[in-house]
Amino acid sequence: MYMPYTTNPHLPKLRMQAARLVLKQGWAARAVARHTGFNQGTIVRWVKEARMSNHQVIQTNLHVLTIAQKRCLFQQNRESLHLD
């Protein structure tokens, strides 16, 4: 998974806002993609990142985490939310 580097300081927050439209407001990823102008696959990736993260933004460099690290973060997030 590759997410290009950007210098736009607002993009990490925008990513989370787009993911929240899907997660919290029930929008389809396709509708969010049309609304924001990003690719649907990109929105789906951001939603996955938002589910696995307890941060307020989705950082540009989050893609450098290994799958094992992402699983560990996801498990920590589940434990902190008591979803087990």
C-alpha positions in Angstrom: 0.0 0.0 0.0 1.5 3.3 -1.0 0.3 6.8 0.0 2.2 9.6 -1.6 3.9 12.2 0.6 2.2 15.6 0.7 3.0 19.0 2.2 -0.7 19.9 2.6 -1.1 20.4 6.4 -4.9 19.8 6.2 -4.9 16.4 4.4 -4.5 14.2 7.5 -7.6 15.8 9.0 -9.5 15.6 5.7 -8.7 11.8 5.5 -10.3 11.3 8.9 -13.3 13.4 8.1 -13.8 11.4 4.9 -13.5 8.1 6.9 -16.0 9.4 9.5 -18.6 10.0 6.8 -18.5 6.3 6.2 -18.1 5.1 9.7 -20.3 7.5 11.7 -22.8 8.8 9.2 -23.3 5.7 7.1 -22.2 7.1 3.7 -21.1 4.7 1.1 -17.4 4.9 0.2 -18.4 5.6 -3.4 -20.5 8.6 -2.3 -17.7 10.0 -0.2 -15.3 9.5 -3.1 -17.7 11.5 -5.4 -18.1 14.2 -2.7 -14.4 14.6 -2.0 -12.9 13.9 -5.4 -10.7 11.1 -4.2 -10.7 7.5 -5.5 -13.1 5.1 -3.9 -10.2 2.7 -3.1 -8.4 5.5 -1.3 -11.5 6.2 0.8 -11.8 2.4 1.6 -8.1 2.4 2.8 -8.7 5.5 4.9 -11.7 3.9 6.5 -9.6 0.8 7.3 -6.9 3.0 8.8 -9.4 5.0 10.9 -10.9 1.7 12.3 -7.4 0.6 13.3 -6.3 4.0 14.7 -7.4 5.9 17.8 -5.9 9.1 16.5 -7.8 12.3 15.3 -6.0 12.3 12.0 -4.7 9.8 9.5 -1.1 10.7 9.0 0.6 10.6 5.6 3.4 8.4 6.8 1.1 5.8 8.5 1.5 3.5 5.5 5.1 2.6 6.6 3.8 0.4 9.4 4.0 -3.3 8.8 1.0 -5.5 8.8 2.0 -6.9 12.2 2.3 -3.4 13.6 -1.1 -2.5 12.3 -2.6 -5.6 13.8 -1.0 -4.7 17.1 -2.4 -1.2 17.0 -5.8 -2.6 16.1 -5.7 -5.0 19.0 -4.7 -2.3 21.4 -7.5 -0.1 20.2 -10.0 -3.0 20.6 -8.8 -3.6 24.2 -9.0 0.1 25.0 -12.6 0.2 23.8 -13.4 -3.2 25.4 -14.8 -4.7 22.2 -13.7 -8.2 23.0 
